[in-house]
Amino acid sequence: MNLQTYLERRNITKYQLSKISGVPKTTILDICAGRSSLERCSAKTVQQLAKALDCSMEDIMALSEKPQNKNAANSRRNQS
């Protein structure tokens, strides 16, 4: 799941998140559009997002993790 999906599930707009978190709207827009990643954000930004969304910083960072590609793992295993 990414930040955009998380916001949609919680029925929160990017504008609302910006206002309650203090994180610039352009930063949130860039993260949701894939132009920036949560890994590149400062700890302060991640903390502000976590506080605004009432979750942990780890939960926020988990939104940026890419699911492992099972097909790639299987093909590597078959090549061995």
Contacts in CASP RR format, 6 or more apart in sequence:
PFRMAT RR
TARGET T0000
AUTHOR 0000-0000-0000
METHOD contacts of the structure
MODEL  1
MNLQTYLERRNITKYQLSKISGVPKTTILDICAGRSSLERCSAKTVQQLA
KALDCSMEDIMALSEKPQNKNAANSRRNQS
1 9 0 8 1.000
1 63 0 8 1.000
2 32 0 8 1.000
2 63 0 8 1.000
2 64 0 8 1.000
3 28 0 8 1.000
3 31 0 8 1.000
3 32 0 8 1.000
3 38 0 8 1.000
3 49 0 8 1.000
3 60 0 8 1.000
3 63 0 8 1.000
3 64 0 8 1.000
4 32 0 8 1.000
6 53 0 8 1.000
6 63 0 8 1.000
7 13 0 8 1.000
7 14 0 8 1.000
7 17 0 8 1.000
7 32 0 8 1.000
10 53 0 8 1.000
12 53 0 8 1.000
14 25 0 8 1.000
14 28 0 8 1.000
14 29 0 8 1.000
14 32 0 8 1.000
15 25 0 8 1.000
17 23 0 8 1.000
17 28 0 8 1.000
17 49 0 8 1.000
17 52 0 8 1.000
17 53 0 8 1.000
18 24 0 8 1.000
18 25 0 8 1.000
18 28 0 8 1.000
20 52 0 8 1.000
21 28 0 8 1.000
21 48 0 8 1.000
21 49 0 8 1.000
21 51 0 8 1.000
21 52 0 8 1.000
21 53 0 8 1.000
22 48 0 8 1.000
22 52 0 8 1.000
23 45 0 8 1.000
23 48 0 8 1.000
23 49 0 8 1.000
23 52 0 8 1.000
27 36 0 8 1.000
27 41 0 8 1.000
27 45 0 8 1.000
30 36 0 8 1.000
31 37 0 8 1.000
31 38 0 8 1.000
31 41 0 8 1.000
37 64 0 8 1.000
38 46 0 8 1.000
38 60 0 8 1.000
38 61 0 8 1.000
38 63 0 8 1.000
38 64 0 8 1.000
39 61 0 8 1.000
39 64 0 8 1.000
43 57 0 8 1.000
46 57 0 8 1.000
46 60 0 8 1.000
46 61 0 8 1.000
47 57 0 8 1.000
49 60 0 8 1.000
50 56 0 8 1.000
50 57 0 8 1.000
50 59 0 8 1.000
50 60 0 8 1.000
53 59 0 8 1.000
53 60 0 8 1.000
END
